[in-house]
Amino acid sequence: MEFCFLAERPEFKPLVATWYFEQWGALVPDAALSSFEDKLTEYLQTDAIPLIVLLMQGNAPIGAAQLRFHEMTIYPDKTHWLGGVYVAPHARGNKVASALVQKIEQLAASFGVRELHLQTEQQDGGLYKRLGWQAQEQVNYRGVDVVVMCKRLTHS
């Protein structure tokens, strides 16, 4: 398995959009698959935020994760976010999500990001807690109960 940027493999933009739409589309008012795909165009870069990392198995992506700005509008002071962590169903249970999260953490640190945030519906923090993320608060955001978590990053 190896990492690449969606920007390096833009032919997978429709697949990633489908993953995201199927996973989170119901949470977005008037969501359409095309709007999810259009939004991903902003992430087609390798050396600036926002970006998307893919984890590839052979010539096919098995997961994706985003490094992005201001995911939750209720937190204008929280700048950098890990989001869109998705693992294809057939690849789940193989530490793909952990690898994606750690890769985003490394990239964020390389850009000088000191603190990264995320939101998860896992009320106990799940995977993120195991990876050293700290819960900050529980909120209802756009009708969904989430835990907002944070991790301070070390720079190499």
Secondary structure, 3 states (H helix, E strand, C coil): CEEEEHHHCHHHHHHHHHHHHHHHHHHCCCCCHHHHHHHHHHHCCCCCCCEEEEEEECCEEEEEEEEEECCCCCCCCCCEEEEEEEECHHHCCCCHHHHHHHHHHHHHHHCCCCEEEEEECCCCCHHHHHCCCEEEEEEEECCEEEEEEEEECCCC
